[in-house]
């Protein structure tokens, strides 16, 4: 499998996951989900910054787990460019609620964000099924369980 060129910036504006989720690990997850060369920024933020970004850019006044700002206009573009924002507060809460490790959930959200950056979406059932199938396959190759399976 050919590796795609990746220019990566990782920002820990919220430093809580800096040791638990190091840059080399993030790069590995992204590389598994890339179908084209990319220039990506991964930024970990707290709930306040996450809420501000979601409100200002999506009109939704709450912090969400992951926001992807894709700057590539079409799927035929030579290079994928995006900022992927992960909200540590939401990520940690969801991991606990879903009985997953923070590492597992972070890997899933990064793969999810990278797919969004490349034009994948889940606005309707067909798109959601396709995107979830790709996520499951990528995460499985990385050694993670199906993130959509029920946990007991």
N, C-alpha and C positions, 0 to 999 in steps of 0.2 A: 504494500500500500504506500503510495506516494505521500510524503508529508507536504503540507501546504505551508508557505512562508507565513510567519506570524510575528508581527510587531506588537508587543504586549506591554501595557503599563498597568500596574496594580497599585491602587491607592487605598490605604487604610485610614480614611478620615475618622472612622470609628475603629480603634485599634484592638478591640476585644478578640478578634479571630486571627490576628496577625501570626501568632505562634501555631495555632491549631490548623490554619489553612494557609500554608506558605506558598509563595509565588511559583516554585517548580511544580507543585501539585496542581495548581490552577492551570498552568501552561499545559500540563498533560491532559487534563479534562477538556480544555478548549481544543487542543490538537485533535482529539478523538471526534469532536463534533464539527470540525471545519471541512467544508467541501470546496473551498477556494482560499487563496491567500487573504490575509486579514490584518487590519490595524485595529486593535481593540484596547479599551480601557475597562478594567474591572475596578469598581469603587465600592468599598464597604462603608455604609453610613448608619447613623443612628436614626431613631424614629422621627425626630424633628426634621432632619434633612430629607428623609424619605417622604414624609408627608408633604413638605413644601414642594418637592419635585413632582410628586404625583398630582398635587393640586394645580400647580402652575402649568404643567404640560399636558395633563390628561383630564383636568377638571374634576378630579376625585379627591376629596379632602380627607385622606387617611394614608397612612404608611402601608405600602404593599411589599411583598417579599422580593420581587425583582422587577426592575424597569429596564427596558432596552430602548436605547435611542439609536436607531439605525440611520446612517447617513448615506447609505448606498441606495440609489433611486430605483434600480431594477435588478432582476435576478441575473442578467447577462453581464453585469459589471465585472471588471477584471479583479477588483479587490473589495472585500467587505470591510466597511468602517462602521464602528459602533462604540457607544459607551454603555456598559452594563452595570447597573446600580443594584447592589444587594443591601437590604436593610437588615442589619444584625438583629435588632429587637424582634422583628417579625420572623426572621429565619429561625432564631432560637426557640421562639414560642411555638411555631409550627412543628419543628422537630420534636419537641416534647409532646405536643398534642398527638402527633402521628406515630409516636413511639419509635423514632428513628434517631440515629446519631446526628449531631450537627454537621459532621463531615459528609455523611451520606446526603443530607438535605442540601448542603451547599453545592456538592457535585451536581445534583439534579438541577438546581436552580441555574447554575452556570451553563450546563448543557442546554437547558431550556432557553436561556438568554441568547446563547450563541446561535441556536436555531432561529430564533426571532430575528437576529441580526442578518441572517441569510435569507429572510423572506418567508419563513414558515410562520403560520399563525394557527389559531384555534377558535376563530370566530363562529364557525359552524361545525356540526358534528363530523362531517367528512374530514375537514381540515384537522380537527382535534384528534381524531383517530389516527390520521397519518402522522401528525407530529408526536403524539404519545408513543406510537410504534417505533419511531426513529429514536426517541429518547430512551425507551426501554432497551433497545438493541445496543445503543452506544454505552449506556450505563452497565449493561451486562458484560460487554467487552472490557470495561474498566474494573469489573469485579463487584459491582453494586447490585443490590436486589431491585426488582421492579418497584419503582416509586409509587405506582398506582395500585399495587396489590394491598388488600386490606391487611392491617396489622392487628394482632390481638393482644 
